[in-house]
Amino acid sequence: MRHARYLFFALCCVVGLFGSQQVLAQEYPTTPPEKADEDADEEADEDTAVEQPPRATSQYQSAPLPQPLRTGFWASIGLGYGSLSCQDCDERLHGTSLTLSLGGSISSHLLLAGTTNAAVHVDDTASLSVGSTAFSARIYPDASDHYFINVGVGVGLISLEFETDIATIIAEEEGGSALLGGGYDFMVGDSWAVTALANWIFVVTENSDANFLQIGAAVTWH
């Protein structure tokens, strides 16, 4: 009887100890509440995460500018201001100038052409015309750029017309000519350009000489 009493008492102690451990586990969990909340939030974020599109960068690489097209036949025609001078002129004369070029493209650096340049001055008593037809080369030092140099040699003409009380006298003389100048193509399409130009043309004949400065604009087609 005494042994049964001891056994019953031991069994009650074991049951009481187990119950107290369960109560302590509920009141004092091994994982802190803050940590448990963070873990729950991370799991929720993973479940509801949506793939975000990549953000646009603030830096953009500039696209290379298209290179000017210089192939095959080309032509250019333009008008501008002309400043003329001659051997017997007391001062430079102001007038109008013309330019016309027709030719072919050897490469993006070199265009060859037959070029005509002329300038005329007209006043109440006389008119002076100076012209040149030359074999010219238009040279682009940088094939991807738009500026160029003009050089050429050919034949030239000096024409002077004036009136007297009796008649109108026209004096003309031919000789050699030289061309030196340059310009810049403002592209308005793959094949078209508005060309700003400046040329100096010299004409020398057996008895006289003349020159004119040409500043103008032309329409160029490649």
ROTOR-406884 format. One record per residue (C-alpha): residue number from 1; chain; x, y, z; residue in three letters. Coordinates in steps of 0.2 Angstrom, whole numbers, plus 5000, padded with zeros to 4 digits. Layout:
# ROTOR-406884
   num   cadena     px     py     pz   residuo
   NUM        A      X      Y      Z       ala
...
# end
This chain:
# ROTOR-406884
   num   cadena     px     py     pz   residuo
     1        A   5000   5000   5000       met
     2        A   5014   5012   5004       arg
     3        A   5023   5008   4987       his
     4        A   5007   5012   4978       ala
     5        A   5006   5028   4987       arg
     6        A   5024   5033   4982       tyr
     7        A   5021   5028   4964       leu
     8        A   5005   5039   4963       phe
     9        A   5015   5053   4970       phe
    10        A   5029   5052   4957       ala
    11        A   5016   5050   4943       leu
    12        A   5008   5067   4949       cys
    13        A   5025   5075   4949       cys
    14        A   5029   5070   4931       val
    15        A   5012   5076   4925       val
    16        A   5014   5093   4934       gly
    17        A   5032   5095   4927       leu
    18        A   5026   5092   4909       phe
    19        A   5011   5104   4911       gly
    20        A   5022   5118   4918       ser
    21        A   5034   5116   4903       gln
    22        A   5020   5118   4891       gln
    23        A   5014   5134   4900       val
    24        A   5031   5141   4900       leu
    25        A   5033   5138   4881       ala
    26        A   5017   5147   4877       gln
    27        A   5021   5162   4888       glu
    28        A   5040   5163   4883       tyr
    29        A   5042   5157   4865       pro
    30        A   5060   5154   4859       thr
    31        A   5058   5165   4844       thr
    32        A   5056   5184   4849       pro
    33        A   5040   5192   4842       pro
    34        A   5049   5205   4832       glu
    35        A   5059   5192   4823       lys
    36        A   5044   5181   4820       ala
    37        A   5035   5197   4812       asp
    38        A   5050   5200   4801       glu
    39        A   5050   5182   4795       asp
    40        A   5032   5183   4791       ala
    41        A   5034   5199   4782       asp
    42        A   5048   5192   4771       glu
    43        A   5037   5177   4767       glu
    44        A   5023   5188   4762       ala
    45        A   5034   5199   4751       asp
    46        A   5041   5183   4742       glu
    47        A   5023   5177   4739       asp
    48        A   5017   5194   4732       thr
    49        A   5033   5200   4724       ala
    50        A   5030   5206   4706       val
    51        A   5044   5207   4693       glu
    52        A   5048   5226   4691       gln
    53        A   5053   5232   4674       pro
    54        A   5071   5239   4672       pro
    55        A   5073   5257   4676       arg
    56        A   5077   5268   4661       ala
    57        A   5095   5275   4663       thr
    58        A   5097   5293   4663       ser
    59        A   5112   5292   4651       gln
    60        A   5109   5289   4632       tyr
    61        A   5122   5285   4619       gln
    62        A   5120   5297   4605       ser
    63        A   5117   5289   4588       ala
    64        A   5131   5292   4575       pro
    65        A   5126   5305   4563       leu
    66        A   5123   5299   4545       pro
    67        A   5138   5302   4534       gln
    68        A   5135   5313   4518       pro
    69        A   5131   5303   4502       leu
    70        A   5144   5307   4489       arg
    71        A   5143   5295   4475       thr
    72        A   5140   5296   4456       gly
    73        A   5135   5312   4447       phe
    74        A   5133   5328   4456       trp
    75        A   5128   5346   4452       ala
    76        A   5127   5362   4461       ser
    77        A   5120   5379   4456       ile
    78        A   5119   5395   4466       gly
    79        A   5119   5414   4467       leu
    80        A   5127   5427   4478       gly
    81        A   5137   5443   4480       tyr
    82        A   5151   5448   4468       gly
    83        A   5165   5460   4472       ser
    84        A   5175   5464   4455       leu
    85        A   5191   5472   4452       ser
    86        A   5201   5475   4435       cys
    87        A   5217   5482   4429       gln
    88        A   5209   5499   4424       asp
    89        A   5197   5500   4439       cys
    90        A   5199   5514   4451       asp
    91        A   5190   5504   4465       glu
    92        A   5181   5487   4468       arg
    93        A   5164   5486   4460       leu
    94        A   5149   5477   4468       his
    95        A   5138   5466   4458       gly
    96        A   5130   5449   4457       thr
    97        A   5138   5432   4455       ser
    98        A   5134   5415   4448       leu
    99        A   5141   5397   4450       thr
   100        A   5137   5381   4442       leu
   101        A   5146   5364   4444       ser
   102        A   5143   5348   4435       leu
   103        A   5153   5332   4438       gly
   104        A   5156   5316   4446       gly
   105        A   5162   5309   4463       ser
   106        A   5178   5300   4464       ile
   107        A   5177   5296   4482       ser
   108        A   5169   5304   4498       ser
   109        A   5185   5315   4499       his
   110        A   5186   5321   4481       leu
   111        A   5173   5327   4468       leu
   112        A   5178   5333   4451       leu
   113        A   5168   5345   4440       ala
   114        A   5167   5357   4426       gly
   115        A   5164   5374   4435       thr
   116        A   5158   5390   4429       thr
   117        A   5159   5406   4439       asn
   118        A   5154   5423   4434       ala
   119        A   5151   5440   4441       ala
   120        A   5144   5456   4433       val
   121        A   5143   5474   4438       his
   122        A   5131   5486   4430       val
   123        A   5129   5505   4432       asp
   124        A   5122   5519   4422       asp
   125        A   5137   5521   4409       thr
   126        A   5145   5504   4409       ala
   127        A   5145   5485   4414       ser
   128        A   5160   5474   4418       leu
   129        A   5158   5455   4417       ser
   130        A   5172   5443   4423       val
   131        A   5169   5424   4420       gly
   132        A   5179   5408   4422       ser
   133        A   5176   5390   4416       thr
   134        A   5187   5378   4425       ala
   135        A   5191   5360   4428       phe
   136        A   5189   5360   4447       ser
   137        A   5191   5349   4462       ala
   138        A   5180   5349   4478       arg
   139        A   5191   5342   4492       ile
   140        A   5183   5336   4508       tyr
   141        A   5197   5333   4521       pro
   142        A   5186   5323   4532       asp
   143        A   5175   5312   4522       ala
   144        A   5162   5312   4537       ser
   145        A   5161   5331   4538       asp
   146        A   5153   5344   4527       his
   147        A   5166   5357   4524       tyr
   148        A   5177   5357   4508       phe
   149        A   5190   5366   4498       ile
   150        A   5188   5372   4480       asn
   151        A   5203   5373   4468       val
   152        A   5203   5374   4449       gly
   153        A   5211   5380   4433       val
   154        A   5203   5384   4416       gly
   155        A   5199   5398   4404       val
   156        A   5192   5415   4408       gly
   157        A   5184   5430   4400       leu
   158        A   5184   5449   4404       ile
   159        A   5170   5459   4395       ser
   160        A   5168   5478   4396       leu
   161        A   5153   5486   4389       glu
   162        A   5151   5505   4389       phe
   163        A   5141   5518   4380       glu
   164        A   5147   5534   4371       thr
   165        A   5137   5547   4362       asp
   166        A   5140   5538   4346       ile
   167        A   5138   5520   4350       ala
   168        A   5140   5506   4362       thr
   169        A   5157   5498   4363       ile
   170        A   5160   5480   4369       ile
   171        A   5178   5474   4372       ala
   172        A   5181   5456   4377       glu
   173        A   5197   5446   4380       glu
   174        A   5200   5428   4384       glu
   175        A   5214   5421   4395       gly
   176        A   5218   5409   4409       gly
   177        A   5209   5408   4425       ser
   178        A   5211   5400   4442       ala
   179        A   5199   5396   4456       leu
   180        A   5202   5395   4475       leu
   181        A   5188   5394   4488       gly
   182        A   5179   5383   4500       gly
   183        A   5162   5380   4508       gly
   184        A   5150   5370   4519       tyr
   185        A   5136   5358   4515       asp
   186        A   5121   5360   4526       phe
   187        A   5112   5343   4523       met
   188        A   5093   5343   4520       val
   189        A   5092   5325   4515       gly
   190        A   5102   5310   4510       asp
   191        A   5106   5318   4493       ser
   192        A   5102   5337   4494       trp
   193        A   5111   5351   4503       ala
   194        A   5111   5370   4504       val
   195        A   5129   5375   4502       thr
   196        A   5137   5391   4508       ala
   197        A   5152   5395   4498       leu
   198        A   5166   5408   4495       ala
   199        A   5177   5408   4480       asn
   200        A   5190   5420   4473       trp
   201        A   5192   5419   4454       ile
   202        A   5207   5426   4445       phe
   203        A   5207   5429   4426       val
   204        A   5223   5435   4416       val
   205        A   5223   5439   4398       thr
   206        A   5237   5446   4386       glu
   207        A   5232   5464   4389       asn
   208        A   5223   5464   4406       ser
   209        A   5218   5455   4421       asp
   210        A   5203   5455   4433       ala
   211        A   5197   5446   4448       asn
   212        A   5181   5444   4459       phe
   213        A   5176   5438   4476       leu
   214        A   5161   5427   4476       gln
   215        A   5150   5424   4492       ile
   216        A   5134   5415   4490       gly
   217        A   5123   5400   4492       ala
   218        A   5120   5385   4481       ala
   219        A   5109   5370   4480       val
   220        A   5119   5354   4478       thr
   221        A   5113   5337   4473       trp
   222        A   5123   5321   4474       his
# end
